[in-house]
Every structure is written in C-alpha cells, then in structure tokens.
Amino acid sequence: MKLSIIIATHARAAALGRLLDSLVPQLRRERHELFIAENGTPAPTALDAQLPLTHLYEARPGKCRVQNRAIAAARGELIACLDDDLIVCADYVAEVENFFDTNRQFAAMKGRILPAEDPAVKVGELTPYLDLPLVDEGERVIEVRGVLGANMAFRAAALRQVGPFDERLGPGAAGHEEETEMSQRIRRAGFAIGYAPAAIVYHEVDPARASRERFIRIARERGYCRTLHERHSRWASRANLALACTRLTVARIVRAPLSRIAREERRAAVARGILDGLKRRR
C-alpha cells in the first residue's frame, strides 16, 4: 500500500460529494486507500456503498480525534489529509506520491491551496475578512515551517515517531492550531517539511466566511489555542496587546486600506486570545 488519504468531514455532505467526485477516479485499489473521518454529526452521512473507502464515524465533536483513528488504521507509507470543502486537481494523487518520491529530505508536505473562485468577485469589499486557508508559495519546491490542515501529507514513519494530533486542538475542540502544533513536533524531531506546488486543491469560497465578527472571533480563538501548546509570558503578552492596539489605532487614524486594518485587528485579537488562555490557566 503506497498512499492512504484521509478526508475529515463535518456536516458538509454536498461538498464532500464534490471532493469525492474529483478524487475517487484517481485511486487504484492496489496502491491507495481512502478514509472518510466524520465527527460531530447526529448520524453518519450516507455514502455510496460502491465507493472504495472506509467510513469512520465519531459522534463526539473533534476533528483530531477521528483523524487520529484513521491514521492508526491507515496502512500506507504515505498519509495525506484533506478537508471536505475543496476539490483536488486532476493529478493530485500522483503529485503527492511524486513529491515524496523525488524529495527524500522531507517527512511532511504542505500542499498548494488555491481559491475555487475569485474571492474579490464572490465576496467584494469584505475580501480582507475572508478566512480561507489559502497557500501559494510559487512554483518551486521549498522547505517551509509548517503544514496546513486542508491539504497536508506525511511519511507514516514520521507520524509514528512524533505521535498523533493533539486532540485538545482543532475543530470540534479548541478550534484551531492542530497543524501548527504538529509541525512544531515534526521539526523538533529533526524532520523537514516541504511545499509541494503541484499538489493542488481548490478551496470553496463561502461568502459566509467573509465576516468581520467571525474573522476577529477566529483570531481570538487561535490566540487561546496557542496557550494550550506554547509557553507565553503574561507580561510579554500584555505588551504585545498594547502594541497591537497602538498599531490598529494608527491604521485607523491614517485611514489605511481595509486590508491593513484587518491585519491589525487580527493581530490584536490573537493577543487578546493569548491573554484569555493565560487567565484560564490561573
């Protein structure tokens, strides 16, 4: 078995169907296996019984929990993880395999994530507040600091060495940072992470994700999540918040573009989230 693919899903049956339509024709039974890792729904999503896949269901919320179950069951030398609200390019599977075959120095892969539609056309003036996990670092394979959960892959041997995803983190738990924490462990173990420009997925552009309130809430949640797997000083965190608020005030005074104001709002929200986490740990 060469490649195991895990799709984490929660309450997105239609989107999952589109992803499977793009992915399943690329699979070969003798070389690939596919897991649907579903969590947090009242009942399992009905899937076509003819599809070559294993459906794992966990009623409790927690992407990392069910994803870890799938990783434990996977028999591939390579393990790719995808989110359910995207489609893959026509040669995605071959490109993941080729990346690891030709780049032996990398234990993990950060794939390319492009928008399925032009965000500016779909969302308009709220585009700076559109929270999409997009990745485009050019056309060359390069070393990077971390993976991104929507499109990532690993050598199974490396995952066995560093251990499973932290189930306190990620959707259905604290909300975020699971791939950041995993990336940190991979690097601490002496492994390298590479960017794969040809392993492309196209992320759906959902206008509901272009909301200032949602954008700030998620940034604050990310800050809180960082306190679960990183050390943060209360003094330094207060100083960071003061600096972030000053930067935001200046941006507003000079009437900076909305893109800059959104960046400063995110910086301040992350700083507040870190302080939230430190207060909870008292």
C-alpha positions in Angstrom: 0.0 0.0 0.0 1.5 3.3 -1.1 -0.8 6.1 -0.1 -3.6 6.5 2.5 -5.9 9.5 2.1 -8.0 10.8 5.0 -10.8 13.3 4.5 -12.0 14.9 7.7 -15.7 15.9 7.4 -18.4 17.5 9.5 -21.9 18.3 8.2 -20.9 19.1 4.6 -22.5 16.2 2.6 -22.7 18.2 -0.7 -19.2 19.5 -0.5 -17.9 16.1 0.4 -19.6 14.6 -2.6 -17.9 17.1 -4.9 -14.5 16.3 -3.4 -15.1 12.6 -3.9 -16.1 13.1 -7.5 -12.7 14.8 -8.1 -10.6 12.3 -6.1 -12.0 8.8 -6.5 -11.2 8.5 -10.2 -7.5 8.9 -9.4 -7.5 6.0 -6.9 -6.2 2.5 -7.6 -7.2 -0.2 -5.2 -3.8 -1.9 -5.2 -2.0 1.4 -4.3 -4.4 3.6 -2.4 -6.9 3.6 0.4 -9.4 6.2 1.3 -10.9 7.1 4.8 -13.8 9.3 5.5 -13.3 10.6 9.0 -16.6 12.1 10.1 -17.2 13.6 13.5 -19.8 15.6 15.5 -22.9 14.9 13.4 -26.1 13.2 14.8 -25.7 10.3 12.4 -23.2 9.2 9.8 -23.5 10.7 6.3 -25.0 8.3 3.8 -22.3 7.5 1.2 -22.4 5.4 -2.0 -21.7 1.8 -0.9 -19.8 1.3 -4.2 -17.1 3.8 -3.4 -13.7 2.3 -2.4 -13.5 3.8 1.1 -13.7 3.2 4.8 -16.1 5.4 6.7 -15.1 6.1 10.3 -17.8 7.9 12.4 -17.4 9.6 15.7 -20.5 11.2 17.3 -18.5 13.4 19.6 -17.1 16.6 18.0 -13.4 16.6 17.4 -11.6 16.5 14.0 -8.3 15.4 15.6 -9.9 12.5 17.5 -11.4 10.9 14.4 -8.5 11.8 12.2 -6.2 10.0 14.7 -8.4 6.9 14.4 -7.9 7.0 10.7 -4.2 7.5 10.9 -4.0 4.5 13.3 -5.9 2.3 10.8 -4.0 3.5 7.7 -1.6 1.1 6.1 0.1 3.5 3.6 3.7 4.5 3.7 2.3 8.0 3.0 -0.7 9.6 4.6 -2.5 12.6 3.1 -5.1 14.6 4.9 -7.8 16.8 3.2 -10.6 18.9 4.4 -14.1 18.4 2.9 -14.8 21.8 1.4 -12.4 21.6 -1.6 -11.7 19.6 -4.8 -8.4 18.2 -5.9 -6.6 18.8 -9.2 -6.8 16.1 -11.9 -3.4 14.5 -10.9 -3.4 15.3 -7.2 -2.7 11.7 -6.1 0.2 11.3 -8.5 1.7 14.6 -7.5 1.6 13.7 -3.8 3.4 10.5 -4.5 5.9 12.2 -6.8 6.7 14.8 -4.2 7.8 12.3 -1.6 9.5 10.0 -4.2 11.6 12.9 -5.5 12.2 14.8 -2.3 13.5 12.3 0.2 14.6 15.0 2.6 11.0 15.9 3.5 8.9 14.0 6.1 5.8 16.2 5.6 4.2 18.1 2.7 2.3 21.4 2.7 0.2 21.3 -0.5 -0.9 24.3 -2.6 -4.4 25.6 -1.8 -6.0 28.0 -4.3 -9.5 29.5 -4.3 -12.0 27.8 -6.5 -13.4 31.2 -7.5 -12.1 34.7 -7.4 -12.7 35.9 -3.8 -13.0 39.5 -4.8 -15.8 38.7 -7.2 -17.5 36.4 -4.8 -17.2 38.4 -1.7 -16.5 42.0 -2.8 -15.3 44.6 -0.3 -15.2 42.2 2.6 -12.5 40.1 1.0 -9.9 41.2 3.7 -12.1 39.5 6.2 -12.4 36.2 4.2 -10.9 33.5 6.3 -9.7 30.8 3.9 -6.7 28.6 4.3 -5.0 29.5 1.1 -1.4 28.6 0.2 0.5 29.7 -2.8 4.3 29.9 -2.4 5.2 29.8 -6.0 6.2 27.1 -8.5 9.3 25.7 -6.8 9.6 23.0 -4.1 11.0 24.7 -1.0 11.3 24.0 2.7 8.6 25.5 4.9 8.0 25.8 8.6 4.6 24.0 8.7 1.8 22.2 7.1 -1.8 23.4 6.7 -4.7 21.1 7.6 -6.7 21.4 4.5 -4.0 19.9 2.3 -1.1 18.1 4.0 0.7 14.8 3.9 3.2 12.9 5.9 5.5 9.9 5.8 3.8 7.4 8.1 7.0 6.5 9.8 7.5 10.2 10.8 3.9 10.3 12.3 4.6 7.1 14.2 7.7 8.7 15.7 6.2 12.1 16.7 2.8 10.8 17.8 -0.9 11.7 17.0 -2.5 15.1 16.6 -3.2 16.9 19.9 -6.9 16.2 20.5 -7.3 19.4 22.6 -6.9 21.4 19.4 -8.6 21.7 16.1 -12.3 21.9 15.0 -14.7 20.4 17.5 -12.3 21.0 20.4 -10.5 24.3 21.0 -10.9 25.2 17.3 -7.5 25.6 15.7 -3.7 25.2 15.7 -3.6 21.4 15.5 -1.4 21.5 12.3 0.8 24.2 13.9 1.4 22.1 16.9 2.1 19.0 14.8 4.5 21.0 12.6 6.4 22.1 15.7 6.8 18.5 16.9 7.9 17.3 13.4 10.7 20.0 13.3 11.8 19.3 16.9 12.2 15.6 15.9 14.6 16.7 13.2 12.3 16.3 10.2 11.9 18.8 7.4 8.6 20.0 5.8 8.3 20.8 2.1 6.0 22.8 0.0 4.5 20.9 -3.0 3.4 23.4 -5.7 1.9 20.7 -7.9 -0.2 19.0 -5.3 -3.1 21.5 -5.8 -6.5 21.7 -4.3 -9.2 24.3 -4.9 -11.0 25.6 -1.8 -14.6 26.7 -2.0 -15.2 30.4 -1.4 -18.1 30.7 1.0 -19.4 34.2 1.5 -20.4 33.4 5.0 -16.8 33.2 5.9 -16.3 36.9 4.9 -17.5 38.4 8.2 -15.5 40.9 10.4 -17.1 39.4 13.5 -16.2 35.9 12.5 -12.7 36.9 11.4 -12.0 38.5 14.8 -13.6 35.7 16.8 -11.4 33.1 15.0 -8.3 35.1 15.5 -9.0 35.3 19.2 -9.7 31.6 19.4 -6.3 31.0 17.7 -4.6 33.0 20.3 -6.3 30.9 23.1 -5.2 27.7 21.3 -1.6 28.8 21.3 -1.6 28.8 25.0 -2.5 25.1 25.0 0.7 24.1 23.2 3.1 27.0 23.7 4.6 28.9 26.6 3.6 32.6 26.9 4.6 35.2 29.4 1.8 37.3 30.8 4.0 40.4 30.8 5.1 39.9 27.2 1.5 39.1 26.1 0.2 42.3 27.7 2.9 44.2 25.9 2.1 42.6 22.6 -1.6 43.5 23.1 -0.7 47.1 23.8 1.5 47.3 20.7 -1.2 45.6 18.6 -3.8 48.1 19.8 -1.5 51.0 19.1 -0.8 49.8 15.5 -4.6 49.4 14.9 -5.3 52.9 16.2 -2.7 54.3 13.9 -4.0 52.4 11.0 -7.5 53.8 11.6 -6.2 57.4 12.1 -4.3 57.4 8.8 -7.3 55.7 7.1 -5.2 52.8 6.0 -6.7 50.3 3.4 -9.1 47.8 4.8 -6.6 45.0 4.2 -4.1 46.6 6.7 -6.8 47.4 9.2 -8.0 43.7 9.1 -4.4 42.5 9.6 -4.0 44.8 12.7 -7.4 43.7 14.0 -6.3 40.1 13.7 -3.0 40.8 15.5 -4.9 42.4 18.4 -7.5 39.6 18.6 -4.8 37.0 18.7 -3.1 38.9 21.5 -6.4 39.1 23.4 -6.9 35.3 22.9 -3.5 34.6 24.4 -4.4 36.6 27.4 -7.7 34.7 27.6 -5.8 31.4 27.7 -3.4 32.6 30.4 -6.3 33.8 32.6 -8.0 30.4 32.3 -4.8 28.7 33.4 -4.6 30.5 36.7 
